[in-house]
Amino acid sequence: MAQADIALIGLAVMGQNLILNMNDHGFVVCAFNRTVSKVDEFLANEAKGTKVIGAHSLEEMVSKLKKPRRVMMLVKAGQAVDDFIQSLVPLMSPGDIIIDGGNSEYRDTIRRCKELRPKGILFVGSGVSGGEDGARYGPSLMPGGDAEAWPYIKDIFQGIAAKVGDEPCCDWVGEEGSGHFVKMVHNGIEYGDMQLICEAYHLMKDILQMDHDEMAKTFEEWNKTELDSFLIEITADILKHRDADGTHLLPKIQDTAGQKGTGKWTAITALDFGVPVTLIGEAVFARCLSSLKDERKVASKQLQGPNFTPFQGDKKAFLEDIRKALYASKIISYTQGFNLFRQAAQEFGWNLNYGGIAMMWRGGCIIRSVFLGKIKEAFDKKPDLQNLLLNDFFKKEMHNSQESWRRVVSTGVQYGIPMPCFTTALSFYDGYRHEMLPANLIQAQRDYFGAHTYELLSNPGHFIHTNWTGHGGNVSSSSYNV
């Protein structure tokens, strides 16, 4: 008897919490797991007293679904997704919908959309952000793929998503792999935001010699400003948290950061597309450097840093400088992320709703912040905005922050504090605002050693070669873009 609105495959913590969330919103969910004993355990425990039903085989699961059948997977990215798709297709009919809610690589989602289209199965790849808590009480959802599927999943997705006011943090992203692409960039921006906060913490701790309670109080204050966000809020909680013995826990934690790969994917994609997403790249490399703990221990005893006296300036004023530097760098990170969206849209012919993406991130997800409302306003005002820095609001914010930003970077450098993301953000800003960059010298060098040709400012589009040495000849190699 077909009674379920949707089936969900994968009963790890995210899957279980999403099912319970759907149940809370009045949807009947059929739960399935490859290890079927988990289905019975879930129904007997976490799902006890709910309308959730179970299935012990894919055939049974599909038979319990109303048409068009909607099946969502929350399984490990890669082969497991393909295996389930292969098993599901013979059991489903044209017009049925398969949704991949895992952290799949967006190119896999593009491939799956293309493979399933001739079979009449509608495929959706959806980013899901917010962790266990978000899944249970309201995640940020970023669905993309076959647009025909959206009317059939819209009520469920927008029903369970986080809300900011009455606005659900979920809307249709665009075609093919765009949902997973947006989730990938979300995770890359998350890497950047976390590293920026760590750099602010390092400056407070080592230059201003602040204790953990002072730093926690500072982050709590910052959370009442433009920096109001989930990551700033949890940083304050972490800084003041004490261990069982009454001392602060944070200094006892090993300083080697792990990663699951989505930040790396963002950086690699940016390099593939030739988009300077420098801040996320540096955030990934900072984690890689942190993992060289044994080498750093040795180096710390052999490599000298600068000799400096304790900070003599106005502590309160420098703290405000750090806050502004963090804010300005964060603007750069989002600017770069949205530039990557623009390039992907061109590359794949996607029609992306940039303001809608910013709204999807306003709540439920890890990078949720008040600041995202300003990005939505910028794209509402000018949907074809080329770069966030050219929007009046962000232009003004950069002008207001840059003196503080420059002071923080120069002071940090003098004290020998590593600030990969603060510094790369400032370099990007300075590079972007220069009409003339020294890349003319690169072009001359390339032409000198490899006859790669160059264009003249007076005649763009026309490539020429110079015989720089007088004996190199006038034959040029083909020009190419790096």
C-alpha positions in Angstrom: 0.0 0.0 0.0 1.6 3.3 -1.1 1.5 5.6 1.9 4.9 7.3 2.2 5.6 10.8 0.8 9.3 10.1 0.5 11.9 7.4 1.2 15.2 8.1 2.8 18.2 5.7 2.4 21.0 5.9 4.9 20.4 5.8 8.7 23.6 7.4 10.0 23.0 10.4 12.2 22.2 12.9 9.4 19.7 10.5 7.8 17.9 9.8 11.0 17.7 13.4 11.9 16.3 14.4 8.5 13.7 11.7 8.7 12.6 12.9 12.2 12.5 16.5 10.9 10.3 15.5 7.9 8.0 13.6 10.3 7.7 16.7 12.5 6.4 18.6 9.4 3.7 16.1 8.6 5.4 14.0 5.9 5.3 10.2 6.0 8.8 8.8 5.5 9.9 5.3 4.6 13.3 4.5 6.1 15.8 2.1 4.6 19.4 1.1 5.3 21.7 -1.3 3.5 22.2 -3.0 6.9 18.5 -3.6 7.4 18.8 -4.3 11.2 19.4 -0.6 11.6 15.9 0.1 10.2 14.3 -2.0 13.0 16.6 -0.4 15.6 15.7 3.1 14.4 11.9 2.4 14.4 12.1 0.9 17.9 14.1 3.7 19.4 14.6 7.2 17.8 11.5 6.9 15.6 9.3 5.3 18.2 5.8 6.9 18.3 6.3 8.7 15.0 4.6 8.0 11.6 7.9 6.8 10.1 7.6 3.4 8.4 10.4 1.0 7.5 11.4 -1.3 4.6 13.7 -4.3 4.6 14.4 -4.2 0.8 14.5 -1.6 -1.9 11.5 -3.4 -3.6 9.4 -3.0 -0.4 10.5 0.6 0.0 9.5 1.5 -3.5 6.2 -0.2 -3.2 5.3 2.0 -0.2 5.8 5.3 -2.0 3.2 7.5 -3.5 3.7 8.6 -7.1 5.8 10.2 -8.4 8.1 8.3 -6.1 10.7 10.4 -4.2 13.8 8.6 -2.9 16.5 10.6 -1.1 19.9 9.1 -0.4 22.2 10.2 2.4 25.0 7.7 1.8 28.8 8.0 1.4 29.8 9.9 -1.8 31.2 8.0 -4.7 30.5 4.3 -5.5 27.8 3.8 -2.9 25.6 6.5 -4.7 26.1 4.8 -8.1 25.3 1.4 -6.6 22.0 2.5 -5.1 21.0 4.3 -8.3 21.7 1.2 -10.3 19.5 -0.9 -8.0 16.7 1.7 -7.9 16.3 2.4 -11.6 14.7 -1.0 -12.5 12.2 -0.5 -9.7 11.1 3.0 -10.7 9.0 4.6 -13.4 9.5 7.6 -15.6 8.8 10.8 -13.7 10.1 9.3 -10.4 12.7 11.3 -8.5 16.1 10.3 -7.0 17.7 12.8 -4.7 21.4 12.6 -3.6 21.8 14.6 -0.3 25.4 13.5 0.3 28.6 15.5 -0.2 29.0 14.3 -3.8 31.5 15.8 -6.2 29.5 18.1 -8.5 30.8 16.5 -11.7 29.5 13.1 -10.5 26.1 14.8 -10.2 26.3 16.2 -13.7 27.1 12.7 -15.0 24.2 11.1 -13.1 21.7 13.7 -14.4 22.8 13.0 -17.9 22.7 9.2 -17.5 19.2 9.1 -15.9 17.5 11.6 -18.2 17.0 9.1 -21.1 15.5 6.6 -18.6 12.9 9.3 -17.6 14.2 9.4 -13.9 14.5 12.9 -12.5 17.8 13.4 -10.6 18.5 16.0 -7.9 21.8 16.6 -6.3 21.3 18.6 -3.1 23.7 20.2 -0.7 22.7 19.8 2.9 24.4 21.9 5.5 24.0 22.5 9.2 25.4 19.3 10.7 23.4 17.0 13.0 21.5 19.8 14.7 20.6 21.4 11.4 19.4 18.1 9.9 17.1 17.7 12.9 15.7 21.2 13.4 16.3 23.0 10.1 19.2 22.6 7.6 20.2 24.8 4.7 19.3 22.9 1.5 20.7 23.6 -1.9 18.9 21.4 -4.5 19.9 21.4 -8.2 19.4 19.1 -11.2 16.3 18.3 -13.2 14.0 21.3 -12.7 10.9 19.2 -13.4 11.5 17.5 -10.0 11.3 20.8 -8.0 7.5 21.1 -7.8 7.3 17.6 -6.3 10.0 18.1 -3.6 9.5 21.8 -2.9 7.0 21.5 -0.1 9.1 18.9 1.7 12.4 20.7 1.3 11.2 24.2 2.1 9.1 22.7 5.0 12.1 21.1 6.8 14.6 23.9 6.0 15.8 26.5 8.4 13.7 29.7 8.3 14.9 33.3 8.6 11.7 35.2 9.4 9.3 33.4 7.0 11.9 32.8 4.3 13.0 29.1 4.1 16.8 28.6 3.6 16.2 26.5 0.6 15.4 27.4 -3.0 16.0 25.8 -6.4 19.7 26.5 -7.3 19.9 25.5 -11.0 20.7 22.8 -13.5 22.6 19.6 -13.2 25.4 19.6 -10.6 24.8 23.2 -9.5 23.3 22.2 -6.1 26.4 20.2 -5.2 28.7 22.9 -6.7 27.1 25.5 -4.4 27.5 23.2 -1.4 31.2 22.7 -2.4 31.8 26.5 -2.4 29.8 26.8 0.8 32.3 24.4 2.4 35.3 26.3 0.9 34.0 29.6 2.3 33.6 27.7 5.7 37.3 26.8 5.5 38.1 30.5 4.9 35.9 31.8 7.7 37.4 29.4 10.2 41.0 30.2 9.2 40.2 34.0 9.4 38.8 33.6 12.9 41.9 31.5 13.9 44.2 34.3 12.7 42.3 36.9 14.7 42.6 34.5 17.8 46.4 34.2 17.1 46.8 38.0 17.0 44.8 38.5 20.2 46.7 35.7 22.0 50.3 36.4 21.0 50.4 40.1 20.3 47.8 41.4 22.8 48.6 38.6 25.3 44.8 38.2 26.1 43.6 35.3 28.2 40.8 33.0 27.1 38.0 34.7 29.0 39.0 38.1 27.6 39.0 36.6 24.1 35.7 34.9 24.6 34.1 38.2 25.8 35.6 39.9 22.7 34.0 37.4 20.3 30.7 37.7 22.1 30.9 41.5 21.6 31.8 41.0 17.9 28.8 38.8 17.5 26.6 41.9 18.1 28.2 43.7 15.1 28.4 43.0 11.3 30.3 39.8 12.2 27.1 38.2 13.8 27.4 34.6 12.7 27.3 31.0 13.9 31.1 30.6 13.7 31.8 33.7 15.8 29.2 32.6 18.3 30.7 29.1 18.7 34.2 30.5 18.9 33.2 32.5 22.0 31.8 29.3 23.5 34.9 27.3 22.7 37.3 29.9 24.2 35.5 30.0 27.6 34.9 26.2 27.8 36.7 24.6 30.8 37.9 21.1 31.2 36.9 18.8 34.1 39.9 20.1 36.0 38.7 23.7 35.7 41.3 24.9 33.3 40.6 26.0 29.7 40.2 23.1 27.2 41.4 24.9 24.0 45.1 25.1 24.8 45.2 21.3 25.3 43.9 20.5 21.8 46.4 19.3 19.3 47.0 22.0 16.6 46.7 19.9 13.5 43.6 20.5 11.5 41.8 17.7 9.6 39.9 18.1 6.3 37.4 16.1 4.3 38.2 17.5 0.9 35.5 19.9 -0.1 37.7 23.0 0.6 40.4 21.3 -1.6 37.8 20.7 -4.3 36.9 24.4 -4.3 40.5 25.4 -4.7 41.2 22.9 -7.5 38.0 24.0 -9.3 39.1 27.6 -9.0 42.5 26.8 -10.6 40.7 24.8 -13.4 38.5 27.8 -14.2 41.3 30.4 -13.7 39.3 32.2 -11.0 41.5 33.7 -8.2 39.8 32.1 -5.1 43.0 32.8 -3.2 41.6 32.9 0.3 40.0 29.5 0.3 43.3 28.1 -1.3 45.3 29.6 1.6 42.9 28.2 4.2 43.4 24.7 2.7 47.2 25.1 2.7 47.1 26.5 6.3 45.5 23.1 7.4 48.2 21.3 5.4 50.9 23.3 7.2 49.3 22.6 10.6 49.6 18.9 9.9 53.4 19.2 9.8 53.5 19.2 13.6 56.7 17.1 14.0 58.6 19.3 11.5 57.3 22.5 13.1 58.5 21.3 16.5 62.0 20.9 15.2 61.9 24.2 13.2 60.6 26.1 16.2 63.9 25.4 18.0 66.1 26.3 15.0 64.4 29.1 12.9 64.4 32.6 14.3 61.6 35.0 14.2 61.7 38.8 14.8 62.8 40.2 18.1 59.9 42.3 19.4 58.9 44.1 22.6 55.5 43.5 24.1 52.7 45.5 22.5 52.8 49.1 23.6 49.9 50.6 21.6 46.2 51.0 22.5 44.9 47.5 23.0 41.2 48.4 22.5 42.0 50.3 19.3 44.0 47.3 17.9 41.2 44.9 18.8 38.9 47.1 16.7 41.5 46.9 13.9 41.4 43.1 14.1 37.6 43.1 13.9 37.6 45.3 10.8 40.4 43.2 9.2 38.4 40.1 9.8 35.3 41.7 8.3 37.1 43.0 5.2 38.8 39.7 4.6 35.5 37.9 5.0 34.0 40.2 2.3 36.9 39.2 0.0 36.3 35.5 0.6 32.6 35.7 -0.4 33.4 37.9 -3.3 35.8 35.2 -4.6 33.2 32.5 -4.0 30.6 34.3 -6.0 33.1 35.0 -8.8 33.5 31.2 -8.9 29.7 30.8 -9.2 29.7 33.2 -12.1 32.4 31.4 -14.0 30.8 28.0 -13.4 27.5 29.3 -14.7 29.3 30.4 -17.9 31.2 27.2 -18.1 28.1 24.9 -17.8 25.3 27.1 -19.0 23.7 27.2 -15.6 21.2 29.9 -14.7 22.1 30.6 -11.1 20.1 32.7 -8.7 22.9 34.5 -6.8 20.7 36.4 -4.3 18.8 33.2 -3.7 22.1 31.3 -2.9 22.9 34.0 -0.3 19.5 33.6 1.3 19.9 29.8 1.5 23.0 30.4 3.6 21.3 32.9 6.0 20.2 30.1 8.4 20.7 26.5 9.1 24.2 26.1 7.7 27.7 26.5 9.2 28.5 29.8 7.5 25.1 31.4 8.4 25.5 35.1 9.2 23.6 38.4 9.1 26.1 39.6 6.5 24.6 37.3 3.8 21.5 39.5 3.7 23.7 42.3 2.3 24.9 40.0 -0.5 21.2 39.2 -1.4 20.5 43.0 -1.5 23.5 43.6 -3.8 22.2 41.0 -6.3 18.6 42.1 -6.0 19.7 45.6 -6.9 21.9 44.4 -9.8 21.4 40.7 -10.8 24.3 40.9 -13.3 26.7 42.5 -10.7 30.2 41.5 -11.9 31.9 41.6 -8.5 30.6 42.2 -5.0 33.3 44.8 -4.4 31.7 47.0 -7.0 28.4 47.2 -5.0 28.0 50.5 -3.2 27.5 48.9 0.3 30.6 46.7 0.0 32.7 49.4 -1.6 32.0 51.6 1.4 32.7 48.8 3.9 36.1 48.2 2.2 37.0 51.9 2.3 36.0 52.1 6.0 38.0 48.9 7.0 41.2 49.2 5.0 43.3 51.4 7.3 42.6 48.9 10.2 43.2 46.0 7.8 46.6 47.3 6.7 47.7 48.1 10.3 46.8 44.6 11.4 48.7 42.9 8.5 51.8 45.1 9.0 51.8 44.7 12.8 51.3 40.9 12.5 54.1 40.6 10.0 56.5 42.6 12.3 55.6 40.2 15.2 56.0 37.1 13.0 52.4 35.9 13.2 51.3 33.8 10.2 48.2 35.3 8.6 47.8 33.5 5.3 44.2 34.5 4.8 44.3 38.2 6.1 47.3 38.8 3.8 46.0 37.1 0.7 42.7 38.9 1.1 44.5 42.3 1.2 46.7 41.3 -1.8 43.6 40.4 -3.8 41.9 43.7 -3.0 45.0 45.6 -4.0 45.5 43.6 -7.1 41.8 44.0 -8.1 41.9 47.8 -7.7 45.1 48.3 -9.8 44.4 49.2 -13.4 48.0 48.2 -14.2 49.7 45.1 -12.8 53.3 43.9 -13.4 52.0 41.0 -15.6 53.3 43.0 -18.6 56.8 41.9 -17.5 55.6 38.2 -17.3 54.4 38.5 -20.9 57.7 40.0 -22.0 59.6 37.2 -20.1 57.4 34.5 -21.7 58.0 36.0 -25.1 61.8 36.3 -24.5 62.4 32.7 -23.5 59.6 30.9 -25.4 58.4 33.3 -28.1 54.9 33.1 -26.6 53.9 36.5 -27.9 52.2 39.5 -26.2 49.6 42.2 -26.9 50.2 45.9 -26.9 48.0 48.2 -24.8 47.4 50.2 -28.0 46.3 47.1 -30.0 44.6 44.4 -27.8 43.7 41.2 -29.4 46.7 41.4 -31.8 49.6 39.1 -30.7 53.1 39.9 -31.6 56.6 38.6 -31.0 59.8 40.5 -30.5 63.3 39.2 -31.3 64.7 40.3 -27.9 68.3 39.1 -28.4 68.8 40.0 -32.0 69.6 36.4 -32.8 66.4 34.6 -31.7 64.6 34.9 -35.0 61.0 36.1 -35.6 59.1 32.8 -35.5 56.7 32.7 -32.5 55.0 29.8 -30.9 51.3 29.7 -30.5 49.9 32.0 -27.9 48.0 30.4 -25.0 46.4 31.4 -21.8 47.8 30.3 -18.5 
